[in-house]
Amino acid sequence: MTVPVLLVAGFLGAGKTTFINQVLHQPHGQRIAAIVNDFGQINIDAALLENAADDVIGLRNGCICCAMQGDLLRTLRQVLDGQAPDLIVIEASGVADPGGIVNALLDPVLRQAVSLDCVLSLVDAEDVTANPMRRRDPLWQAQVKAADMVRLSRTDAVDSASLDALRGHLAELGARHVLGDDDTTLAAVVGMAGRARFPLPAAQIQTSDRFATCEWQSDGPIGMHGFRAAMNRISPHVLRAKGFVSFLEKPGQPFLFQLAGKRATMTPQPSAPKGCKLVLIGEADRMGEVDIAALLDATGPN
Ligand SMILES: Nc1nc2c(ncn2[C@@H]2O[C@H](COP(=O)(O)OP(=O)(O)OP(=O)(O)O)[C@@H](O)[C@H]2O)c(=O)[nH]1
């Protein structure tokens, strides 16, 4: 028996971790291991999934579609060495071309133990509607084309005509099954279990020079007003930011900060580590236009 693998892909901030969390919280009765790849040095996603899966392994500081294929294979072997799970969920980083991961999973030895059953790509309906350029992005297109299923996120922020147009565009790119964001059943996603996949076309998108990350940490809390001001300056230059923040004004109440597209959210996260840990990801040239670290360093008390 081979262990089925669900590969979850999609652009930066498209909703991969959110979706995996929803799936893991379904009453599925399965032993599920999650392998989570974050592009930066700090793996926020692994921390967010920690309590939901039986085994969560973070792969950080590189992308498993290219530079870290070897690490992925080693990690899979490690997962299989213990009590084999019923399902392995791999969360690709937002800059990953799923084609590279699929090719890695075709490793002749590994294929005897795991079978890639489904590539699910998340598409942020709000982002793609607000940024028509996204549809022309070869990386975004590769993420859609590689998918057995596409799942839309943030459909509530988009009118029905735009949603229809997006679905039409996805169909033109060859997306066969497009789920809305109301369907989160594990069965719908892994219903393809046991289906052998064929290699994707070898062409892979090289993203290593295109994107950059900035990691910023502080041992103690920062000023809320200063943080808001810094993020207002920084946000036009990044595609994604996430992490844990603590504020002088809210002692003992850490937050999870998320910036994806135009939306920034702050939610209480009692289990967050002390101080602040932030990861910011963006197009390398746009990010270079601001001194992100200096702006965040200046987030002193009001
Ligand atoms: N309103 C709304 N928010 C969503 C939805 N899906 C995700 N989000 C929010 O969007 C932000 C990014 O979601 P994640 O699940 O972390 O996205 P991701 O694809 O894992 O991000 P990266 O791994 O950093 O590329 C978070 O603040 C989520 O709460 C959705 O369907 N609706």
PDBQT file of the ligand as one rigid body, heavy atoms in Angstrom, charges set to zero:
ROOT
HETATM    1  N1  LIG A 401     -11.846  36.266   3.983  1.00  0.00    +0.000 N 
HETATM    2  C1  LIG A 401     -11.075  35.210   3.684  1.00  0.00    +0.000 A 
HETATM    3  N2  LIG A 401      -9.816  35.199   4.147  1.00  0.00    +0.000 NA
HETATM    4  C2  LIG A 401      -9.032  34.126   3.847  1.00  0.00    +0.000 A 
HETATM    5  C3  LIG A 401      -9.519  33.034   3.070  1.00  0.00    +0.000 A 
HETATM    6  N3  LIG A 401      -8.503  32.142   2.934  1.00  0.00    +0.000 NA
HETATM    7  C4  LIG A 401      -7.448  32.668   3.581  1.00  0.00    +0.000 A 
HETATM    8  N4  LIG A 401      -7.760  33.847   4.140  1.00  0.00    +0.000 N 
HETATM    9  C5  LIG A 401      -6.871  34.743   4.922  1.00  0.00    +0.000 C 
HETATM   10  O1  LIG A 401      -5.802  35.129   4.062  1.00  0.00    +0.000 OA
HETATM   11  C6  LIG A 401      -4.575  35.195   4.761  1.00  0.00    +0.000 C 
HETATM   12  C7  LIG A 401      -3.568  34.260   4.111  1.00  0.00    +0.000 C 
HETATM   13  O2  LIG A 401      -4.060  32.920   4.248  1.00  0.00    +0.000 OA
HETATM   14  P1  LIG A 401      -3.055  31.666   4.338  1.00  0.00    +0.000 P 
HETATM   15  O3  LIG A 401      -3.907  30.454   4.465  1.00  0.00    +0.000 OA
HETATM   16  O4  LIG A 401      -2.004  31.872   5.363  1.00  0.00    +0.000 OA
HETATM   17  O5  LIG A 401      -2.392  31.739   2.894  1.00  0.00    +0.000 OA
HETATM   18  P2  LIG A 401      -1.193  30.845   2.332  1.00  0.00    +0.000 P 
HETATM   19  O6  LIG A 401      -1.490  30.545   0.920  1.00  0.00    +0.000 OA
HETATM   20  O7  LIG A 401      -0.934  29.684   3.227  1.00  0.00    +0.000 OA
HETATM   21  O8  LIG A 401      -0.002  31.886   2.440  1.00  0.00    +0.000 OA
HETATM   22  P3  LIG A 401       1.556  31.614   2.149  1.00  0.00    +0.000 P 
HETATM   23  O9  LIG A 401       1.865  30.216   2.575  1.00  0.00    +0.000 OA
HETATM   24  O10 LIG A 401       2.246  32.635   2.985  1.00  0.00    +0.000 OA
HETATM   25  O11 LIG A 401       1.798  31.829   0.699  1.00  0.00    +0.000 OA
HETATM   26  C8  LIG A 401      -4.903  34.847   6.199  1.00  0.00    +0.000 C 
HETATM   27  O12 LIG A 401      -5.120  36.044   6.904  1.00  0.00    +0.000 OA
HETATM   28  C9  LIG A 401      -6.198  34.052   6.100  1.00  0.00    +0.000 C 
HETATM   29  O13 LIG A 401      -6.963  34.166   7.264  1.00  0.00    +0.000 OA
HETATM   30  C10 LIG A 401     -10.897  33.092   2.615  1.00  0.00    +0.000 A 
HETATM   31  O14 LIG A 401     -11.402  32.196   1.925  1.00  0.00    +0.000 OA
HETATM   32  N5  LIG A 401     -11.622  34.205   2.965  1.00  0.00    +0.000 N 
ENDROOT
TORSDOF 0
